[in-house]
């Protein structure tokens, strides 16, 4: 290798390092917005960045070696422990089987996706170009993984108490509100009722989303033909639609069944 060639390679390496440093600084600046939203400040900023780094991004970046998969593994365990402790202390009258069933509903993928969406975690995920183009940013499994990896990063950076404080805002109020209890399927009940009367299908529309990202509310209308027959307000689209169906079912029973 000639002296000029070696000099060229060194210059190229230095330029790549400089670009990587600039990109890292830009990303960490973006994460300050997330920290403000979560009212937390990471001591190790690299842990926060890693929690949102998908393997596809690592594969496309020279010099970057850590994705969020190991943090996801840790976060899964920490989340299960903290949720288990909360349930154990909150519901002393419930059996082991009941607590296990409730915990499963809280830590399942759809629930984790809702938690992640409440804080707009998808806005901060670092994805490879291919994953981005195929809609990875909105993929439920990916969002659930990011929520768990964030829990793992927070635990490593600050310990169990800040994790519990975060869950006390993001998760536990929903548990106390009964969101994860076995819910009556009002939508199915309403559909069966209108079909018995020979009426048309019921449709649902989310007419409004309101409130800050970390405390979003959805407003749903239940429609029978062109008529609005129920309205529901919930912390998720699914909950809002169920509550709209419940209101419609009450009115339907009053009119057709004399209840």
N, C-alpha and C positions, 0 to 999 in steps of 0.2 A: 504494500500500500504506500503510495507516494505521500510526501509531506503535505502537498496541497489537498489531497484526498482526505487525509486525517483532519486537517484544519476545517474542511467543508463539513465533515461528519460532526465535528464538535460544535460548529456553528448551528447545524441543523438540530442537534439535540438540545442546545441552549434555547433555541427558538421554540421548540416543542414544550420545553419545561415552562417557558414564559407564558405560552398560550394556555397551558394547563393551569398555571397559577392564576391567570386572569379569569379563566372560566370558573375556577373554584371560588374566587372572590365574588364574582357575579352571582353565583348560586347561593352562597352564604348570605349575601345581602338580601336575596329574595326570602330566605328562611327567617329573616328577622320579622317579616310580616306575620308568618305563622306563629312565631314565638309570642308576639304581641297578642295575637288572637287567642292563644292558649294560656296567656299570662304566665309564661315560664321562660327561663333563660338558661340555656345549656352551657355548662362549663366546657364540655368537649363538643365543639361545633361539628367536628367530623362525624361524631356518632349520630347527630340529627340528620346530617346529609346522607349518611349510610342508610338510615332507616327508610329513606325515600328513594334509594337507588336500586332500580330493577336490574336484573342480570343482563338484559339486552343493552342497557346503557354502558355497563362495564365492558361488554364485548366490543363496543365501538370506540372506547376511549383508551388511548395508550397511557400506561402508567397507573391506571385506576384498577384496583384489584378487588375491592370489597363491595359486594352487593348486600341486599338486606335479608338474605335467606337465613343466616345464622341468628340475626336479631329477631326474625319472625319466630324461629324455634324457641328462643328464650321468652319472647313476649307472650307466646301461647301459654307457657307454663305459669308465668307471672300473672297473667290475666285470669287463668283458672283458679289460682291460689287466692287472689284478692277477691274475686267474685264469690268463691266458696266461703271465705271468711265472712264476708258481708251477709250472705244468706244464712249462715250458721247463727250469727249473732242477731239477725233481724227477725228470723222466724223460728223461735225455739220450740214451737209446737209442731213443726212439720217433721215428717219422717225422712229417713235417708233417701228413700226412693223419690219422694216429692221434691226434695232439694236438688237431687241429681237431674230430674226432669226439667226443673226451672233453670238450673245452671246451663243445661244444654241449649235451651231456647235463647239464653242471653249471649252465649259465645258462639252460636252457629253463624255460618257465613252471611245470611241475609241481615242479621242483627249487626254484625261487624261492619257491613257495607253501610248501613244506616248511620252508624256512629261516625264512620269516616266521612260520609257525605255531609254530615252536620257541621263539620269543620272544614269542608272543601279541601280535604287532603289530596284529591285528584289533581288539583292545580299545582302541586309541588312535586309530584312524582317525576323522577328522572328516567326517561325511557329512551330506548334506541329508536332510530328512525322507522325501522320496519314495524316494531311493536306499536309505535304511535299511529302509523298509517292504517293498521288493522284494528284500531279502536281499543287498544290496550288500556288507555287511560280510564275508560269507563267499564272495564271488565270486572265483574263482581269479585271473582277470586283474587284478582290483583289488589283491589281496594281493601278487601278483608286482610290480606297479607300485610299491607302497609300499616293498617291499624295495629296489628300485632307487633310488627317490627318497631313501631313508634313506642309502644308500651315497653318493649325490651330495651330500647335505647334510653328511655327515661329512667328505667330502673338502674341501668348500669351507671348513668350519669349522676343520679341523685338519690337512689335508694327507693325503698318501698313506700314511704310516706307520701312523696309527691305523686306516685302512681295512684295511691288511694284517693288523694285529693282530686286528681284529674277525673277518676272514675266517679267520684262523688258528684261531679258536675255533668259528666257526659253520659253516664250509664245508670247509676243508682236511682236517680229520680224517676226514670222510666220504669225501673223495677217496682218501686213503691207505688207508682201509678197503675200498676197491673198490666202494663203493655205486653209482658211476656207470659202472662197466665194464659191458660187455654181460653181462647176467645170463641164466642158464638159466631158462626159464619152467617151474618145477616144478609150478605149479598146472595148467597145460595137460597136462603129462606125466602127472600123477596122474589127471586126469580121463579121459584116453585109456586109461590102464591099467585103471581100474575099469570102464569101459564095455566093454572087451574081455572082462572076466570076467562081464559081465552084472550088475554091482552098481549100486547107486543112485548118485545124484549126490553130489558132495562139497560141503559147505558150510563157511563160515569165520565165526568169531565172535571179535571182540576182547573178551577177558574181563577185561582189566585195563589201565589206564594208570597209570604210576608215574614218580616222579622229578619234579624241578622243571621249570618250563615251558621253560627253555632247554636241558634235557637229558632230554627225555621218552622213555620206553620204552613199547612196546606189546607185549602178550602176546596171541597168537592161538592158537585151537584149530582144527584141521581135523577135521571130523566126517564120518563115513560112516554114514548112517542116524542112530542115536542114539549111536554109539560115537565117542569121541575117538581119532583115529588119529595125531595129530601135534600138536606144540606148537612155536611159534616166538616168539622175542623179538627185536624190531627197533626201530630208531629212527623208523620210520614204520609205519603200518598195513599198507601194501603189502609192505614188507620182512618184517614179522612173519608175514604170511600165506604169503609165499613160503617162508620158513624152516619154517613148520608143514607145508606141502606137501612140502618136501624130506624132513623127518623121516618123514612118512607114506609117501612113495614108497620110501624105503629099507626100511622095514618091509614094505611091500606086496611089493616085489621079493624080499625074503627068504622070504616065505610062499608066493608064487604062482609065482615064477620061479626059485627056488632060487639067487638071487644073493647 
